[in-house]
Amino acid sequence: MSAAVAPPITRVNPATVRAATDEPLGVKILLVTVSVLFLGLFLVVPLAAVFGEGLRKGLGAYWASVTDPAALAAIKLTLITAGIAVPLNLVFGVAAAWAIAKFNFRGKSVLITLIDLPFAVSPVISGLIYVLLFGMQGWLGPWLQSHGIQIIFAVPGIVLATIFVTFPFVARELIPLMQAQGTDEEYAALTLGASGWQTFWRVTLPNIKWGVLYGVILCNARAMGEFGAVSVVSGHIRGKTNTVPLHVEILYNEYNFVAAFAVASLLTLLALVTLVVKTIVEHRLQLELKESTQTPSGEA
Amino acid sequence: MSLVARKRNVLPGFGPTLGFTLFYLGVIVLLPLSALFLKSAGLGWSQFWKIVTEPRVVASYKLTFGASLIAALINAVFGLMVAWTLVRYRFPGKKVIDALVDLPFALPTAVSGIALTAIYAPNGWIGQYLEPLGIKVAFTPLGITIALIFVGLPFVVRTLQPAIAELEKEHEEAAASLGATRFHAFTRVILPAILPALLTGFAMAFARALGEYGSVVFIAGNMPMKTEITSLLIVTKLEQYDYPGATAIATVMLMASFVLLLTINMLQYWAGHRHQGVA
């Protein structure tokens, strides 16, 4: 890339020579400026707006908004929801990746497509399908009602919709990673007399830990932030079926802007932490993938 | 795939893991989705058609598809620029900017929705300067488009970055040594090579925009026939307990999503195939 590679036949200052595969400096500056301005306008300004509006009436009002009983109830429900949805999708993701990456079977690519399906479904429809299944007019609604079980407009519906929208996160992260890593190390462990579980805990899991973490933080961010799907199944009962994003909506629609943005800033902080952790994990993950592709795998 | 006869796989756990995968997939995804299709099929064709071609519904399709298309196009142009600068150039703050590109993925849609509204409302951060110029953003299709640009942005950048990083400089050098200007090298050598990735990113941004709800409802104004997107119309029908209406419209949108998913898969296959051909 540096001009030092060029043979010193020419007498021009190497620093001023532009490689043939480089753009003129003016074009570079223009492209960088436009890109930075575009991202600033679309990403940084909204970010600043959340905190700016939330703190408009000072720290006291901000603190009062986020410690309001309804806000605390919403935070609690969001934590419960993510606390159920994320572990379930984690177990599923690991199981699915094990079956798909370590074995050969028919219909594998169809299965992978089906696992990705929830990402293609709009959030509103993700909520609607559970209303059609468990709602009063739904298939199982009458039966559920006669047994005193409420799913829609209650916590179970919120959890189900959240599981649906975050369904692929862990699996889609682990499948390519475990496919790249192959099965050699597991074979070695089994040959040396390890049991299946020992092989998984001592060999496979350490190899995929960064991939697991990556999938989990993305899954968690979406689980805590989901709005459309949860909005459809929740029924918006204050203090009962309100997650943090739904609480933000209620406050906003009541023209209680400072409180809405104060609570929204909590979700924004979560998003920023997610981005930081994600960036760090991504780096580790790339190192790991590089290692696993350098060691020849038996799949050749 | 293999020259050696495949030996029997001795790894344990295939049965239980595949069994659990299929069970969980069936209960969480396939069963609820089939509920939608069966409910929709139960409506009968004439009733279904009547619902999905109502003027108010058709107006919402036009708005949703139109705004999504424009947003995806704008993302394709600026996303290409951003991806290019992030891969090829060095400048201060690049790492932070690179990480920030994922913000629309990480930020809950309701938060982006109210933040964008606060910015573009007539008395908002930017809106107050546009108002005297006669430009109304919030509560118009323009505001909807801006929200959709926000949510779709990472798709284009993130699919293009690896494609640009994998470009082989030799091709550009060859173009330059054959007398092509940098502009020609870009349009004739670089652009064709990254076209599959660009189209994939565009299609993903478009698909995401079609179903988007949270970031749009606050800035849209939600006036029937004017600024009412299809997702909102589904919610409105549900809130009025019009389950057949919500189901029929949702089925149309779901079909559109599936067609796009298929297109994206084909584009990715094309991109992958091409890459293998080069390497």
Interface residues (C-beta under 8 A of the other chain):
Chain A: A20 T21 D22 E23 P24 V27 K28 L31 V32 V34 S35 V36 F38 L39 F42 L43 V44 V45 P46 L47 A49 V50 G52 E53 F92 A95 A96 W98 A99 I100 K102 F103 N104 F105 L111 T113 L114 I115 D116 L117 P118 A120 V121 S122 P123 V124 I125 L128 I129 Y130 V131 L132 L133 G135 Q137 G138 W139 L160 I163 F164 F167 T183 E186 Y187 L190 G196 T199 F200 L218 A221 M224 G225 E226 F227 G228 S231 V232 V244 P245 L246 V248 E249 Y252 F257 A260 F261 A264 L267 T268 A271 L272 T274 L275 V276 K278 T279 E299 A300
Chain B: S2 R6 N9 V10 L11 P12 G13 F14 P16 T17 L18 F20 T21 L22 Y24 L25 I28 V29 L30 L31 P32 L33 A35 L36 K39 F78 M81 V82 W84 T85 L86 Y89 F91 G93 K95 I97 A99 L100 V101 D102 L103 P104 F105 A106 L107 P108 T109 A110 V111 S112 I114 A115 L116 A118 I119 W125 I126 I146 I149 F150 L153 K169 E172 E173 A176 S177 R182 A185 A207 L210 G211 E212 Y213 G214 F218 S231 I234 V235 L238 Y241 Y243 A246 T247 A250 M253 L254 S257 F258 L260 L261 N265
